[in-house]
Amino acid sequence: MDRVKPVRTARGIFVALALSGGLVAGHSKVADAQVTLGAPARQAPGARQAAGFINRVFRDAAGEHKYVLFLPANYSPEVRWPVILYLHGAGERGSDGTLQTTVGLGPFVKARRDDFSYVVIFPQCEDQQIPILQAWSPNSADGKRALAILSQVEREYSIDAHRRILTGWSMGGYGTWSLGAADASHWAALVPVSGGGDPAWGSRLANAPIWAFAGANDQVVPPRETERMVDAVRAAGGRPRLTNVPNAGHEVWKDVYNDPQLYAWLMNPIETPGGATAGTSGERPATGVSSFSARPGERSPAAANLDEPFVPALSIPNAISVRLGNDALRAIAYSAPKMIAADALTGSINDIYSSTESSGYTFSVQFSRISYAGQLERAYIKAFAPEHLNVQLALRATMTIGATYVSGAGRSAYAGPISVVIGNRYPVWLGMDVTPYVDGDKLRLRYNAARFEIPYDDWYVTAPYGVSTQGLGMTSDKVSSGLVQGIYGQKARIEQEVQSIVPFLLTKVEERLDLSEVSQVANAFWPLPVYRPRLQVWPQSVSTDDRGISLVMGVTAAAIDPRKAPSKPRVERPAGVDLASVAPSTELRVGVAPDVLQPLTKMLIEDDVARINVLDIPEKSFAAFADRKALSQVFPDLASFPAETQVWAELKLASPISIRDGGPAPSSEARAALAQEKNGDAVKVTALKPNAPDPAVKSASGSDPAKAGPTTGTRAFEFVVPKAVISIAVKESPSATKWTPYAELDVDLVQRATATLLRRGFSERALRIDWAGEPEVKASARFVPDAAPKNPQIETDKLREMFASAWKAWTHNGPAAQVPVSDVSFQYAKLRLDGVAWSPPALSVIFDEPGIKITNSSNTDLVYETKDIYSPWSSEITLPPGKSHEFKVSEPLLFRRVVNGEFAQPYTLPVGLQYEFRSPPTGGQPSLFRLREPGAPH
């Protein structure tokens, strides 16, 4: 747990707020800081060798194999160097010898090659037919070769054999577990990232120093795969560390390999304690004549490459709805000062021409080279009428008149710069009435009106910097005084000029309208183990009412291969969302039409990526279809094959999937889940002071609501898979070079489900799909025409049972079971998932204020006051021992303790976190600490 640091100055308040993103993440993120990562204690003199990335070739009986070796910049053979063997992921397989350095550890080493003080070996997996999860196993050719390359490097270079480190990501994470389990004593430390393995290896790894990492939002290798291995090692007496990186997906390596704490641990992993995380049986088949639809031995399609250009291939209108209610707009407004670019409040205006009379003479006045610079201190945004949005900006501004020319009656004068300072005492509000609208595929703001009125006591005009005159009676003092008084008399004109820049300001705001958060929500829910498409969203229509803004958006899917993208994206039929279907609520609500799944899966089928080797599915129950003994229950003929026979199996979608309405869900289930959620004893706090305890949130057990379970919607839906095919091929001998097509299984499935909100701790939220009852499975099978089985029997009942069992395991434990949903962050302010609703045509997630929780774990009353940046301090709040207060807010709070009538230094409490008042572990007076986020290392 991190102690909350006091804020000593007003400037410190804003610095602490700027750092709040790092506190929320619960995981160290280092940008480009140059840090020394575990350098040896000394640099011994001696002959120097070439350093940096070296392309090398390893030769064995199978031929030549390229790999890359990294030597530190100060490498010397007089020093024994630690060595890292890095195992790459599936997307970097090949034989070019360098692709494996472009993802994972390689980019980090390249960025810090001058001070990265480990020797690193980058072997490359060449076998692209072996199942991904077995590619780096100790019995595979590439796994053996990686170890042989390590041995060769140790013979040729000065390596410390007691400091061998094995790490890998994704496919390489699985390899780290398997190679580590094969000989744990060979390694000083194991660092598997997004990987899993066989829990039976736990006893072999009990004495190995392990720090395992997973992305909390990883949909490719769910974090449960890593957690299961860590649990197995702990059950065997080991003490592995586990970090589930919050808000990270499968690209979690970008966080892991960029964390100096990892390299500090690698210097002495033994002394670091382990951490916690958070048909009818016997039916004879008809003779089939269809061809085998798979290509045995081919690898599963790689995941979408996020670094490739996004080239549109498919467009689905009316796919997503977004409701930005006034509560959500308030959170956006809170962060607006940091979200609006600085150049939006700077610029220049045209010269101003005027005239004045003095002593019976008329003089013309030209104000030239006029520029302005403003500072936004606060914002207010609210929808207040149909198609009208009120935006108010609290500004301080300086207008500079670079030069002023006065002429008339044979006299003239020139004056230097004059400053007009607006808001010198307190900010001045600029009010705007705008209408959101859609222009093409962009969200725009139409200017209707503006109001800007400068209080007479909140602005001033400086005397010009230098005045020159020409003509009788023209003096510098008279010109200077006249110009200043004249500008004071032009207050209405200045207000008009400020209002005139509003259209320009709106164009700058439009540039900052970022819809990427909506794209992330659209990408999050993908309940299938096959290729996940890349999606982007675009606005179609917008409407404003007195409670908020409603948006309807389309979805565009990227081409699987940008080189084969159509010249123009195919437009599918609308998915059914329209403005009338968007509830006029005040919170943030994002709805996704499940109808988008049908055209998306159709695209994947057409591009032949809707398939996966069953051994590459993280949920292991599907592996039974590649197990000869298990599959013999469906095809008794397989029992006559040799014991060493290998089975290859691929799951493939043959028809697009769909989701349809399933009608009302049982109300008793909803009531039971809601009752479970209401457990707790925390006092809800609003308006910066505590309310009386709500009896509805109490239970006999007095448990914490942060530990509550799911809350459910009121309707069910049905998940429909019209046809999936499992293709089976065999090799009767491991030495055989080709797979022989054997059989194909056809499966149709319908499964009823409800959407629920899952609360995990105070801050983690997930969208959970509760798959109700037994799936309706229809199954059939056939041998391929050339199979010639000795026993043509097919047990279709057993086939149906096997698939139903695997499907239930996938839907209950895999990504189809729950999707982590991160907070929606507007820099300082946040909104958190607070509800889930299925109401055709959309499945909606609802976001609300995440709040702040303070728990008193000491034996004394905690007396304190709170405020936000704009409010005064609250009255004194007393929190008794053993109790908690929750503040329903979307932005940070300032906190100060009251001790004996005196105020302690204030703290900034970032929103969305929980804090504990307790004594430090070393003893002493109690203080406020931030509780660790789930998944942070201990």
C-alpha positions, 0 to 999 in steps of 0.5 A: 500500500502506498502512503498518500503524500501531503500536498504542500502548495496550490501548485502541488495540488495540480501536480498530484492530480496530474499524477493520479493516472499512475496511482489509479493504474496500480502498476509502474509505467516508465516512458523514456526515462534512462535508468540503469537496469541491473548493471554489474558492479564493475567494468573490468579492463580487457579486450572489448567485443562488438556490442549491441544486436548481433545477427548469428547463425546456429548450426545443427543436424537440421541445418542453419538457424538464425537468431539474434544476440544482444551484448551490453554496450560495456560488455567485457569478458572480464565480467560474468554477465547475467543472460536472458533467454527470450521466447517470442509469441506466435506472430513472430514465427518464421526463419528470417532471424529478426522478426522476434526482436520487434515485439516483446522484450526486443523493443525495450532493449533497443530503446535502452541499448546504452544501459541495458546490462543483460546479455539477451538471446532471441531465438526464433521458432521456425515450426509454423505447423505445431500447435502454438501452445506446444511450440516452445515445449522441451520436446519440440524442435524449437524448444530444444534448439533454444536451449542449445543456443543458450549453451553455445552462447554460454561457451562463447561469452562470459556468462554467469551460469547462476543468473540465467533468466527465462522469459517469454510472452504469449506463446513464449509465456507458455514456453517459459512455464514448460521449459522452466518446469522441465528443469527448474534448477537450470534457471535463476528466475522465470518471468512468464507473460500472458502464458499458462501451462499444466498445473501438474507441473506445480511441484516441479516449480515449487523452488523456482523464483517466479514472477508471472504477469497477465493483462487483466483485460486479456481476451487472447490468453485470459489471466485465469491461465496464469492464475491457475499456474501460480495457484498450482505452484503455491499449492506445492509450497512455492512462493511465486509472484503474480501481477495482473496488470489493470487495464492491460490486454494481450499487449501487456508486455509493453508494461511488463518489460518497461518496468524497472521493478522487474529488473531490480527483482531479477538482480536477486529474485531469491530474497524477494518474497512471493506476492498475491494478486489480487443422436442415438448411441451406436448410430451408423453414419451416412456415407459422406462425399463432401471434401475435407474443409481444413488444411491439417498442420496449418497454424491458427490465424495470428491475432490482428496486428494492431500496428498495421494500417486500419483499412476499412473492409466492412461497414455496419450502420446503426450499431452502437448507441451512446448516451452522454447524460448531464451527469457524464457531461459534468465529469467531462467538464471537470477535466476540460481545462486539461482536455482543451488544447492550449492553442485553442485559446490563443490567436489574433484578431483583425485591426480595430478602427475607431474615431474620437473627438478632442478639442473640437478635432476628430481623430481616427484611431487604428488598433493594430497587431492584436493578439490574445492568450487565454487560460481555461480554469473551469468549465460547465456543460449541460444539455438544457433544451431540445438541440441546445447545449450550454457550454460555459468556460471560466477564462482569464485572458490577456489581449495585447494591442501591438501598435496604435496609430492616431491621426487627424487635424495635422497631428499624429501619434504612435503608441507601443504595446497595450495590454488588456487584462481580463479576469485579474481577480477571478475568472470571467465566464464565456457562455455558449449555446451550441447544437451538436450535429453530424457532418459526414462521419464527424461530430461537429458543434454548431454555434448559436449564440454566445454571451461574455460580460466583463465585470467592471472591477475584474479587468484593467488596461495598461498604459502603452509602452512608449508613445511618439507624437507629432503636431501642436498640442500632442503630448505623450501623457495626453495620448497615453491617458486618452488611449487607456480611457478610450479602451475602457470605453470600448468594453462592449466592443472588447466583449463582442470581439471575445464572442467573435472567436467562439466559432474558432474555439469550437473548431478546436474543441471538435478536434478533441472529440475523441471516440476511441473509448467507444471503439474500445467498448465495441472491441471488448465483447467478443465471445468466440475463441477465433480471430477478433476483428479490429473495429472503429466507430463513426457517428451517424446521428445525434440529438440533444434533450434537457437531460443529455445527448444521444448518439447513434454510431456505425462500426467499421471493421478492418480488412484482415489483410490490408493488401487484399482490402476492397476498394470500397468497404461493403455496407451491411444492413443496419443493426437496429439502433436508432435515436428513439431506442436510446433512453434519455438518462443522465449517466453515460450509457453505451449500447452495442447491437449484438446483430453486428456479430452476424456480418462480422463473423461472416467476414471472418468466414469469408477470409478463412480466419474463423478457425483455430487449432483446438490446442490453441484455445486457452480453455483446455476442455476443447483439447479432448478433440485432439486426444486419441483416447478421448476421441475414441469414445466418439470414433471407436475406430481410433482405438485400433490405431497405434498408441503413438498416433497423433490427432490434429483438430481444428474448430471452424465457424461455417455459418455466421453466428447471431444473437436473438431476444430470449424474453424475460429472465426469471425475476427471482434470480434478479431479486436474489442477485440484487439482494447479494449486491446490497450487502455492506455497512459503508455509509454513503456520502454525498454533498461532501458530508455523510448521510444517515446509513441506508438500511437497504445497504445493511445485512445481518452479516455486515459484509462489505458491498465492495465484495458483492456479486453480480447484478442482473438485467431483466431479459435474456438473449439467445446465442445461436451458432448455426454451424461449426465444424471440427475437422480431424486429421491423424498421424500414426507416427510422430515421424510422419511428415503429413497429416491424414484427413480422418473425419469432420464433426458438424455442430449446431448450438443455441444457448440462453444467457443473461448479461450481468454486472460483476463487482470485484472489489471496490474498483474492478468491474466486469460485464459477465454473461451468465449462460443459463441452463444446458446448451441445445446442441445438435451434432453429427459426424462423418468420416472423410471419403478416403478414411476407410475406417475398420469400425465405421461406428460413430457415437453421436451421443458422446460427440454431443456430450463432449462438445456441450462439456467443452462449450460450457467450460468455455462459456463459464470460465473463458472470455465468453464468461466475463469481459473486464470493463475499465473506467472511462477516464477524462484525465482527472475525472472518471466514470465506472461501470455501474449497470448492464441492461439487455433491451433489444436492439442493444446490450448496454453498459451504464457508467456512473460516478466511481466514488471514493471510499475511506475506511477507519482501521485504527482504534480512534475516531477519524475527524476530517473535512473534504472539498473539491477544487471549486467548493469550500471545505465541508463541515467536520466529518467523524468516521468511527473505528471499523466504519467506512464512508463512501463519497459519490463523486467523479472527480478527486477530493481534497482531504484534511484531518482535524486534530485537536481543532487544528488542520493537518496538511491536505491530501489529494485523493484521486477518484475511484480508489479506496483509502485506509486510516491506520498505523504504519507497519513500523508503528506510530500515529495512524495516517491515511494510506491508499489500498493496493489495487487488485493485481498489484505485486506485494 
